[in-house]
Amino acid sequence: MDSFTFTRSTTVDQAVQLAAKSLTAQQGAQVRFVAGGTTLVDLMKLNVERPREIVDINSLPLDRVEPSPAGGLILGALARNSDVAHNAAVIRDYPVLSQALLSGASPQLRNMATTAGNLLQRTRCVYFRDTAHACNKREPGTGCSAITGHNRMLAVLGTSKDCIATNPSDQNVALTALEATIQIQGPKNKRSIPIHDFYLVPGSTPHIENVLRPGEIITSVTLPPPVAGTNSTYLKLRDRAAYEFALASAAIVMKVSGGRIQHIRVALGGVGTKPWRSFEAEKVLEGHAPDRALFQRAAEAALKDARPQSENAFKVELSRRCIVRALTMSTKSA
Ligand SMILES: Cc1cc2nc3c(=O)[nH]c(=O)nc-3n(C[C@H](O)[C@H](O)[C@H](O)COP(=O)(O)OP(=O)(O)OC[C@H]3O[C@@H](n4cnc5c(N)ncnc54)[C@H](O)[C@@H]3O)c2cc1C
C-alpha cells in the first residue's frame, strides 16, 4: 500500500500553494487535486496513479454556473456534471453540452463528477489501466501493448507509434465544438487556454496529455456568448444505450441562414487521441446549402487522415455516419 498525505484546502490560493510546496519539498512528487474522485480514486486503486500528496478541493467556491461579463457562461471547475447538464441557461443556449453530459456515465457518477475532473479524466485503454502490461502513457518508454493487442475501442485520429489511446470524454467534445476557454491558476500567475490548445496529441510523449503544469489548478471553463440562431446536437454511438463510452460521437454547432450554412463547428469523440475538432469538415460545410451529399463530403474530409488498427477499422465508417446523422439532426431542428 502506498502512503500519501491528504490536505483540505478552502481557498484557491491555498490549494495552489499546498501543491507548490509539496512539489518543491518532495522534488517533483506527484500532487493531485481531488474533486469528485470518480477517476482519481479508481486509478489509485489500480496503482495507475500513485500520488504522494492529495489536495481536496471540494470546499473551494468554484461550483457555480453563472453568466460571464461577455454574455457567455462560466462553469466553475467544481460544478457537478448533473448541475451543468440541468442548468436552464445551458439547456437553452448550449444544448449540445447538456446532451453530451447526460449521455455520459450514470446519474450517480454525474452527481459527483465535476467540470474540471471531466476535462482531466484519463483514457479507458485497458493497457493503461492494467499495470501488468506495457504502456507508454503510464510508464514512458515501456511500449504500447494496444497497437498489437486489443484496440477495438481505441483512436484512429491523432495516433502515434507510441500511443493510440482515446480521450473518452463526452463533455470535452461538446466544449470543443463550443470553443470553450479553460481558466488556470498557478502559484505565480493565471492563464486562459482555448480548449483546442489545451490537449496534446501523444506523439512520442503520450504521458503529457495537456498543457497544465504540475501544481496548476483549473478554476473555471468559459463558454463564449451563444451565436444567435444556432442549433447544436450531440450524437453518441456506443455498444449499449447507457453507461458506456463512445465508439464514435459528434458535437455539431450550426447556423443555417438564407439556405446556407453560416456558422459551423464540428467536434468528434471516441475516435481521437484528444477531443477532435474537425476543421476539415467545417471547411467543406461553411457557406454551402445543407444536404446529404454535402454532409457525406464533410464526413469523408473529417476521417481522411484516419489510421485504423487491427480491430477498429469499423470506427472510420461509424464516425462518418455519426457525423452525417448529427449534421442532419442539427439541420432538422433549425
Ligand atoms: C463507470 C464509469 C463510467 C463512466 N462513463 C463515462 C462516459 O460515458 N462519458 C464520460 O465522458 N465520462 C465517463 N466517465 C468518467 C467520468 O465522467 C469522470 O470520472 C469524471 O468526469 C471525473 O470527474 P471527477 O470530478 O470525479 O474527477 P477526479 O477523479 O476528482 O479528478 C480527475 C483528475 O482531474 C484532476 N482535477 C480535478 N479537478 C481539478 C482542478 N480543478 N484542477 C486541476 N486538476 C483537477 C485530478 O487531480 C485528477 O487527476 C465514467 C466514469 C466511470 C467510473
The ligand as a MOL file (V3000), in Angstrom:
LIG
                    3D

  0  0  0     0  0            999 V3000
M  V30 BEGIN CTAB
M  V30 COUNTS 53 58 0 0 0
M  V30 BEGIN ATOM
M  V30 1 C -18.0900 3.5920 -14.5470 0
M  V30 2 C -17.7790 4.9200 -15.1830 0
M  V30 3 C -18.3820 5.2610 -16.3930 0
M  V30 4 C -18.1100 6.4790 -16.9910 0
M  V30 5 N -18.6880 6.7970 -18.1960 0
M  V30 6 C -18.3830 7.9700 -18.7990 0
M  V30 7 C -18.9470 8.3230 -20.0490 0
M  V30 8 O -19.7470 7.5980 -20.6380 0
M  V30 9 N -18.5890 9.5060 -20.5910 0
M  V30 10 C -17.7160 10.3620 -19.9820 0
M  V30 11 O -17.4350 11.4260 -20.5220 0
M  V30 12 N -17.1700 10.0410 -18.7980 0
M  V30 13 C -17.4690 8.8860 -18.2020 0
M  V30 14 N -16.8950 8.5590 -17.0160 0
M  V30 15 C -15.8380 9.4150 -16.4800 0
M  V30 16 C -16.3490 10.4970 -15.5710 0
M  V30 17 O -17.0270 11.4720 -16.3570 0
M  V30 18 C -15.1200 11.0950 -14.8920 0
M  V30 19 O -14.6330 10.1180 -13.9900 0
M  V30 20 C -15.4220 12.3750 -14.1570 0
M  V30 21 O -15.8810 13.3540 -15.0310 0
M  V30 22 C -14.1860 12.8810 -13.4180 0
M  V30 23 O -14.5570 13.9770 -12.6180 0
M  V30 24 P -14.1720 13.9940 -11.0890 0
M  V30 25 O -14.5710 15.3250 -10.5600 0
M  V30 26 O -14.7020 12.8160 -10.3610 0
M  V30 27 O -12.5840 13.9240 -11.2100 0
M  V30 28 P -11.4840 13.4220 -10.1460 0
M  V30 29 O -11.4310 11.9480 -10.1630 0
M  V30 30 O -11.6380 14.1050 -8.8460 0
M  V30 31 O -10.1830 14.0250 -10.8560 0
M  V30 32 C -9.7820 13.5980 -12.1340 0
M  V30 33 C -8.4430 14.2550 -12.4490 0
M  V30 34 O -8.6200 15.6620 -12.5530 0
M  V30 35 C -7.7650 16.3420 -11.6290 0
M  V30 36 N -8.5290 17.5200 -11.1770 0
M  V30 37 C -9.8160 17.5380 -10.7490 0
M  V30 38 N -10.2170 18.8060 -10.5570 0
M  V30 39 C -9.1580 19.5990 -10.8850 0
M  V30 40 C -8.9490 21.0160 -10.9340 0
M  V30 41 N -9.9110 21.8890 -10.6060 0
M  V30 42 N -7.7480 21.4730 -11.3450 0
M  V30 43 C -6.7590 20.6180 -11.6960 0
M  V30 44 N -6.8910 19.2780 -11.6450 0
M  V30 45 C -8.0860 18.7810 -11.2740 0
M  V30 46 C -7.4690 15.3320 -10.5380 0
M  V30 47 O -6.2360 15.6170 -9.9160 0
M  V30 48 C -7.3950 14.0530 -11.3510 0
M  V30 49 O -6.1360 13.9320 -11.9480 0
M  V30 50 C -17.1890 7.3710 -16.3770 0
M  V30 51 C -16.6060 7.0390 -15.1460 0
M  V30 52 C -16.8820 5.8250 -14.5500 0
M  V30 53 C -16.2170 5.4910 -13.2490 0
M  V30 END ATOM
M  V30 BEGIN BOND
M  V30 1 1 1 2
M  V30 2 1 2 3
M  V30 3 2 2 52
M  V30 4 2 3 4
M  V30 5 1 4 5
M  V30 6 1 4 50
M  V30 7 2 5 6
M  V30 8 1 6 7
M  V30 9 1 6 13
M  V30 10 2 7 8
M  V30 11 1 7 9
M  V30 12 1 9 10
M  V30 13 2 10 11
M  V30 14 1 10 12
M  V30 15 2 12 13
M  V30 16 1 13 14
M  V30 17 1 14 15
M  V30 18 1 14 50
M  V30 19 1 15 16
M  V30 20 1 16 17
M  V30 21 1 16 18
M  V30 22 1 18 19
M  V30 23 1 18 20
M  V30 24 1 20 21
M  V30 25 1 20 22
M  V30 26 1 22 23
M  V30 27 1 23 24
M  V30 28 2 24 25
M  V30 29 1 24 26
M  V30 30 1 24 27
M  V30 31 1 27 28
M  V30 32 2 28 29
M  V30 33 1 28 30
M  V30 34 1 28 31
M  V30 35 1 31 32
M  V30 36 1 32 33
M  V30 37 1 33 34
M  V30 38 1 33 48
M  V30 39 1 34 35
M  V30 40 1 35 36
M  V30 41 1 35 46
M  V30 42 1 36 37
M  V30 43 1 36 45
M  V30 44 2 37 38
M  V30 45 1 38 39
M  V30 46 1 39 40
M  V30 47 2 39 45
M  V30 48 1 40 41
M  V30 49 2 40 42
M  V30 50 1 42 43
M  V30 51 2 43 44
M  V30 52 1 44 45
M  V30 53 1 46 47
M  V30 54 1 46 48
M  V30 55 1 48 49
M  V30 56 2 50 51
M  V30 57 1 51 52
M  V30 58 1 52 53
M  V30 END BOND
M  V30 END CTAB
M  END
